[in-house]
Amino acid sequence: MNILVTGGAGFIGSHIVDGLIGAGHRVIVLDNLSSGNPRNISQQATFVEGDICSADTVAAIFRDHAIDVVNHHAAQIDVRKSVTAPVHDAEINILGSLNLLEAARQHGVKRFVFASTGGAIYGEQQYFPADEKHPQQPISPYGITKRSVELYLEYYRAVHGLAYTIFRYTNVYGPRQDPKGDAGVVAIFANAMLDGAPTTIFGTGSQTRDYVYVGDIVRAHLLLLDRAVGSEVYNVATGMETSVNDLHIVLSSLITGGKAAPVYAEARKGELDRSSCTSAKIEAAFGWQPSVELRDGLAKTAAYFKEHR
Ligand SMILES: NC(=O)c1ccc[n+]([C@@H]2O[C@H](COP(=O)([O-])OP(=O)(O)OC[C@H]3O[C@@H](n4cnc5c(N)ncnc54)[C@H](O)[C@@H]3O)[C@@H](O)[C@H]2O)c1
């Protein structure tokens, strides 16, 4: 199949590109390199450097390539930036996504796959782990934009017959995650520890997240191409809660022999206290389960950063 991967120079998108090419698909990457890295892009992919916010750029790709599937990962991913610059966040995450949806509709794309979020959409959870029916109470502009695109996808399905798959990831980690910015705590801690620099935990460190390894995300995308029917939303998660303190302890033991101790700073407003999602639905549909234990995934990630610093 011909698959357009937006954000294919980024952390998750580039791993998906590698997986799709490995499975024999033809991949076109659209990325403006705002946070992505050209070194992440597979040599076997066709790379278009451009912005999803440009309707002309998007239209040209659909004109030049017979796109079967859109795999949409390009986004402004930083929750804190979405709070300080909500218009910018919405321009990329909503209007950019609409450019792709319009082109997909016009060109009869078979399926639109969207990278959504578990934590930011469910907000402070009422029960743990959250399933896909958990009430949605996003408390950040980022969560609102992700929810909005989910609603647009349902509209495009109902009115225009465009099939979709929504994957709500929890906290994805692994090689190639950008340690700059605020988004990936594993990448931030690992790189600081490798540099011998201090690591900061905001709040008590008892806040929990559900960490899922990027290789497991890629497997979910490959399974979906073989098995998806209809238009559904799935959590892609482990269901396990890990505190930031415990994450720090494991990374410190892997990288510094336990010597790195965190510095504590004031809790940041708007951060979720606890977050975890169940992947029972995708397990029943595609037979997907997380396969990489946290400690093993962190060891692989630390080894990657050590080699690529
Ligand atoms: N990392 C996570 O834990 C996580 C969790 C839930 C959802 N997601 C979603 O997964 C997707 C990928 O996230 P990631 O962690 O790989 O982030 P990333 O920043 O590494 O990847 C995003 C990519 O999109 C590109 N991009 C940004 N704006 C663009 C634009 N206007 N036009 C074209 N390209 C643009 C960037 O250059 C980058 O390569 C995002 O949609 C994100 O919201 C990520």
The ligand as a Tripos MOL2 file, in Angstrom:
@<TRIPOS>MOLECULE
LIG
   44    48     1     0     0
SMALL
NO_CHARGES

@<TRIPOS>ATOM
      1 N1          5.0700   10.7470   22.6830 N.am      1 LIG1
      2 C1          3.9770   10.4070   23.3320 C.2       1 LIG1
      3 O1          4.0480    9.9310   24.4730 O.2       1 LIG1
      4 C2          2.6220   10.5820   22.7010 C.ar      1 LIG1
      5 C3          1.4860   10.2220   23.4500 C.ar      1 LIG1
      6 C4          0.2320   10.3850   22.8670 C.ar      1 LIG1
      7 C5          0.1290   10.8580   21.5740 C.ar      1 LIG1
      8 N2          1.2450   11.2090   20.8910 N.ar      1 LIG1
      9 C6          1.0710   11.7350   19.5280 C.3       1 LIG1
     10 O2          1.9110   11.0100   18.6340 O.3       1 LIG1
     11 C7          2.3480   11.8850   17.5910 C.3       1 LIG1
     12 C8          3.8480   11.8470   17.4520 C.3       1 LIG1
     13 O3          4.4410   12.3020   18.6790 O.3       1 LIG1
     14 P1          6.0060   12.2310   18.9390 P.3       1 LIG1
     15 O4          6.1860   12.0080   20.4000 O.co2     1 LIG1
     16 O5          6.6410   11.3070   17.9720 O.co2     1 LIG1
     17 O6          6.4330   13.7330   18.6520 O.3       1 LIG1
     18 P2          7.5550   14.3590   17.6780 P.3       1 LIG1
     19 O7          7.6060   15.8190   18.0060 O.co2     1 LIG1
     20 O8          8.8140   13.5780   17.7600 O.co2     1 LIG1
     21 O9          6.9080   14.1340   16.2500 O.3       1 LIG1
     22 C9          6.0660   15.0480   15.6450 C.3       1 LIG1
     23 C10         6.5600   15.2700   14.2280 C.3       1 LIG1
     24 O10         5.6470   16.1400   13.5500 O.3       1 LIG1
     25 C11         6.3840   17.1140   12.8470 C.3       1 LIG1
     26 N3          5.5260   18.2910   12.7230 N.ar      1 LIG1
     27 C12         5.1010   19.1220   13.7180 C.ar      1 LIG1
     28 N4          4.3210   20.0830   13.2290 N.ar      1 LIG1
     29 C13         4.2290   19.8610   11.8790 C.ar      1 LIG1
     30 C14         3.5680   20.5230   10.8250 C.ar      1 LIG1
     31 N5          2.8390   21.6240   11.0490 N.pl3     1 LIG1
     32 N6          3.6820   20.0310    9.5690 N.ar      1 LIG1
     33 C15         4.4410   18.9170    9.3220 C.ar      1 LIG1
     34 N7          5.1010   18.2570   10.3090 N.ar      1 LIG1
     35 C16         5.0000   18.7290   11.5640 C.ar      1 LIG1
     36 C17         7.6220   17.3620   13.6760 C.3       1 LIG1
     37 O11         8.6960   17.9310   12.9390 O.3       1 LIG1
     38 C18         7.9360   15.9550   14.1730 C.3       1 LIG1
     39 O12         8.7710   15.2590   13.2680 O.3       1 LIG1
     40 C19         1.7750   13.2510   17.9050 C.3       1 LIG1
     41 O13         0.5800   13.4280   17.1910 O.3       1 LIG1
     42 C20         1.4940   13.1850   19.3830 C.3       1 LIG1
     43 O14         0.4760   14.0710   19.7780 O.3       1 LIG1
     44 C21         2.4750   11.0900   21.4120 C.ar      1 LIG1
@<TRIPOS>BOND
     1     1     2 1
     2     2     3 2
     3     2     4 1
     4     4     5 ar
     5     4    44 ar
     6     5     6 ar
     7     6     7 ar
     8     7     8 ar
     9     8     9 1
    10     8    44 ar
    11     9    10 1
    12     9    42 1
    13    10    11 1
    14    11    12 1
    15    11    40 1
    16    12    13 1
    17    13    14 1
    18    14    15 2
    19    14    16 1
    20    14    17 1
    21    17    18 1
    22    18    19 2
    23    18    20 1
    24    18    21 1
    25    21    22 1
    26    22    23 1
    27    23    24 1
    28    23    38 1
    29    24    25 1
    30    25    26 1
    31    25    36 1
    32    26    27 ar
    33    26    35 ar
    34    27    28 ar
    35    28    29 ar
    36    29    30 ar
    37    29    35 ar
    38    30    31 1
    39    30    32 ar
    40    32    33 ar
    41    33    34 ar
    42    34    35 ar
    43    36    37 1
    44    36    38 1
    45    38    39 1
    46    40    41 1
    47    40    42 1
    48    42    43 1
@<TRIPOS>SUBSTRUCTURE
     1 LIG1         1 GROUP 0 **** ****
